[in-house]
Amino acid sequence: MTADEWKKLFTKEGFADVYVWEDGPGAHYSEHMHETDNAHAILSGEMVMRMKGTEKTLHIGDRIDIPAHTKHSATMGVEGCRYVVGE
């Protein structure tokens, strides 16, 4: 799916804020949580997401949903990562 298609889907699903975000190679978000549900859809690069005791590498076309109040962390791949966010 394209960025616009993901954005339309996330908006249809009820996410109030939907946007494209990009992180550089190896960028890291330490463990944190959000007050609302979040979703990420990978457009390019890779993201390693750690959540609920598991680790998953996300590639182009993959989506991950992060429930509200769920601790998680993420590290971007060697080429960075561009992704659509729904919050």
C-alpha positions as CSV (number, residue, x, y, z in Angstrom):
1,M,0.0,0.0,0.0
2,T,1.1,3.6,-0.6
3,A,1.4,6.2,2.2
4,D,-1.9,7.8,1.1
5,E,-3.7,4.4,1.2
6,W,-2.4,3.7,4.7
7,K,-3.3,7.2,5.8
8,K,-6.9,6.8,4.5
9,L,-7.2,3.4,6.2
10,F,-5.9,4.7,9.5
11,T,-8.3,7.7,9.3
12,K,-11.2,5.3,8.5
13,E,-10.3,3.2,11.5
14,G,-10.7,6.3,13.7
15,F,-7.1,7.5,14.4
16,A,-7.3,11.2,15.0
17,D,-3.7,12.0,14.0
18,V,-2.3,10.3,10.9
19,Y,1.1,11.2,9.4
20,V,4.3,9.9,7.8
21,W,7.4,9.8,10.0
22,E,11.0,9.0,9.1
23,D,13.9,8.0,11.4
24,G,17.5,7.7,10.5
25,P,19.7,4.6,10.6
26,G,19.8,3.0,14.1
27,A,17.4,5.6,15.6
28,H,16.1,4.2,18.9
29,Y,13.0,4.9,21.1
30,S,13.5,3.6,24.6
31,E,10.6,1.9,26.4
32,H,7.5,4.0,26.7
33,M,3.8,3.9,26.3
34,H,1.0,6.0,24.9
35,E,-2.4,7.0,26.3
36,T,-4.2,5.9,23.1
37,D,-4.0,3.1,20.6
38,N,-1.3,3.5,17.9
39,A,-0.6,1.9,14.6
40,H,2.5,1.9,12.4
41,A,2.8,0.8,8.7
42,I,6.3,0.5,7.2
43,L,6.8,2.3,3.9
44,S,10.6,1.8,3.6
45,G,13.5,0.4,5.7
46,E,13.0,-1.7,8.8
47,M,11.9,-1.3,12.4
48,V,12.5,-3.7,15.2
49,M,9.7,-3.4,17.7
50,R,9.8,-4.8,21.2
51,M,6.5,-5.3,23.0
52,K,5.0,-7.7,25.6
53,G,8.3,-9.6,25.9
54,T,8.6,-10.3,22.1
55,E,10.7,-8.7,19.4
56,K,9.6,-8.4,15.8
57,T,11.3,-7.0,12.7
58,L,8.9,-5.1,10.6
59,H,9.6,-4.7,6.8
60,I,7.9,-2.8,4.0
61,G,4.2,-3.4,4.0
62,D,4.1,-4.6,7.6
63,R,1.7,-3.1,10.1
64,I,1.9,-3.2,13.9
65,D,-0.8,-2.1,16.3
66,I,0.2,-0.9,19.8
67,P,-2.6,-0.9,22.4
68,A,-3.0,2.0,24.7
69,H,-0.9,1.8,27.9
70,T,1.4,-1.0,26.4
71,K,5.1,-0.6,27.0
72,H,7.2,-0.9,23.9
73,S,10.5,0.2,22.3
74,A,11.7,0.4,18.8
75,T,15.0,0.5,16.9
76,M,15.3,1.4,13.2
77,G,17.3,-0.7,10.7
78,V,20.6,0.2,9.0
79,E,18.8,2.2,6.3
80,G,16.5,3.9,8.7
81,C,12.7,3.6,8.5
82,R,9.8,5.6,6.9
83,Y,6.4,4.8,8.2
84,V,2.8,5.9,8.6
85,V,1.6,6.5,12.2
86,G,-1.9,6.5,13.4
87,E,-2.6,7.9,16.9
